Amino acid sequence: MRTRLFQLLIGSMVIVAALGVPGCHKKQQAVDKPPVAEMNNTINDGTFGKTETLDCAGGKSLNIGGSKNTLTVKGRCAKVIIGGDDNKISFENIETELTVAGLNNTVTYRDGDPSVADLGTGNSITKG
């Protein structure tokens, strides 16, 4: 009986040593999700160096604070504020307001007639 118990104990220790104890000797890896959050009817995007597609759907507002992104925005955006730098952003439709406060952004929108305010430096804003 003692021999069998000892064998089970040794066998269990070998399995634990081979597989490792969860959380031991490993660094916790960060979740690779872009920092995009939606609050009320506004999408907030703070990504850096990403290429992605966002959807304003039927009239959400969009705040972009990230930099060095290539973004395609589908749907109809009510209001857009861009505070980041060095972004390339194309929109399907911006309805009421486009404010660009960042630097060196290239912004194009296909449809809509928003009021446009370029408060930054080196930005390119084009309808077409």
GUSE-121229 format. One record per residue: y, x, z of N, C-alpha, C in turn. Coordinates in pm, whole numbers, plus 50000, padded with zeros to 5 digits. Layout:
YXZYXZYXZ/...
# end
This chain:
498815008350000500005000050000501255008750000/501255019050086502405027950092502605035349960/501515039449900501605046649775502195037749666/501765025249660502275015749560503755013049584/504175011349708505575009149742506415021249702/505895033149728506585045449692506735046449540/505685042849465505735043249320506785033449266/506845021549323507845011649282509255016549310/509445022649427510755027849464511185038949369/510295048349341510595059349248510845053749108/510045044249065510225038148933511565031248921/511985024249026513285017549025514415027649017/514295038749088515325049049086515425055348948/514295057248880514305063048746515005053648649/514725040648659515355030848571516865030648593/517285030448720518715030348751519375043148699/518715054548716519275067148669519375067348517/518375061648450518375061648304519435052248247/519545040548306520485030548255521875032248313/521975037948428523265039348494523625026648569/524455028248667524955016848743526205011948672/526284999048643527464993948574528744997848647/529705003348571530995006948630531055021248680/529895027848691529895041648739529945051348622/530685061748638530785072648541531325068348406/531935056948397532535052448272533955047948300/534835051948211536205047148223536255032948167/537035024748230537225011048183538025011548054/537505005747948538215005647822539164993847817/540324996447760541314985747745540854976247637/541214963847651540904953847551541854956047434/541314956547314542134959447196542664946647135/543464939547209544094927447159545584930047145/546154925547034547594927347020548354918647119/549494923447164550274915647260551044904447191/550324893747160550924881947100550674870247194/551734863347230551594852047321552414840447271/551924828547297552664816647259553054809147386/554354806547398554864799047512555714787747458/555454775747508556114763747456555874763047306/556884763447227556704762747082557174775647015/557064786947090557524799847041556404810147048/556214817246937555254828246931556014841046961/555524849147054556134861947091555184873147050/555634881846961554794892546909555404905946947/554664913947021555134927147062554214938247015/553544936246901552594946146852553284958546798/552524969546791553024982246739552014987746639/552504990646517551664997046417550524988546365/550694975546358549624966546314549934960446178/548894956446109549014948145990548304935246025/549044924146025548434911546066549154899646004/548494888246014549044875645966549274866446085/550474860846093550814851146197551034837746130/550984827046209551174813646153552154805746237/553304802746179554304794346247553924779546238/552894776546160552414762846143553544753846099/553744742946171554734733046131556014733746209/556624745546224557944746146284558054753446416/557124762546445557254770546567558334781046546/558884786146655559824797246650559044810146670/559644821346629558954834246635559904845046683/559484852546786560214864246836559354876446808/559924886346741559194898646711559914910146780/559214916546873559804927646947559114940846919/558024940546844557264952646815557874960846703/557234972146674557744981346573556634986546483/557044990746363556144996946265554974987946228/555254975046211554234965346173554444960746030/553364956245969553424949145842552884935245871/553774925345871553414911745911553614902045796/552664893045780552774881845688552804869345775/553864861545761554024849645845553894837245757/552874829545785552604817445708553234805445777/553334794445704553854782245761555374781945763/555874772345837557314769745843557824773645981/558624784345989559204788946115560564782046135/560794776846253562084770646282563154781246300/562924790546390563914800646428563184813946443/563764824746390563134837846396564124847946453/563654855646551564454866646607563614879346596/564184889546533563484902346517564274912946591/563694918246697564354928546776563704942046763/562594942746692561874955346677562444963946566/561814975246542562274984946443561184988146341/561614991346220560714996346114559574986746082/559854973846080558854963746044559044959545900/557944955545836557964949345704557384935445723/558234925245709557814911645743558134902245627/557134894745585557364884645481557024870945537/557914861545511557794847845561557624838145445/556844827645468556784816845371558054808545377/558474804945500559614795845515560284798045650/561614799645649562414799945773563434788845760/563394779445855564224767445843565674769145885/565914772746012567264771446066567994784446095/567284794546146567994806446192567134818946180/567724829646127567094842746121568064852946180/567674859146291568494869346355567694882346358/568284892846302567634905946301568524915446380/568044919546497568824928246585568264942446588/567114944446528566484957646530567014966746420/566314977746400566724988046305565694989646194/566174991346071565324994945958564184985245932/564434972445946563444962245916563634957345773/562524954445706562554948445574562004934345588/562874924445565562514910445587562714902745457/561674895645415561794886745300561304872945341/561954862745287561474849045309561554841545177/560524833445152560414826545024561214813745019/561094805545124561744792445126562564790745253/563444780745249564284777545363565714781845339/566594776845423568024780045413568564783045553/568044793645618568484796545755569854803245757/570554801645869571724810145891571164824045922/571774834345865571254847945878572274856545952/571814863346057572664872546132571964886046139/572554896146075572024909746081572864917446182/572334918746303573054925346412572614939846431/571654944146351571134957746364571714967046259/570974977946234571404988046138570254991146043/570574992145913569564996245815568554985545780/568854973045808567934962045778568144957045635/567064952345574567114946145443566594931945458/567414922045423567044907945436567214901545299/566104896045245566124890845110565404877445102/566014867945030565324855544999564754857044859/563484853944846562894854944713561414856244713/
# end
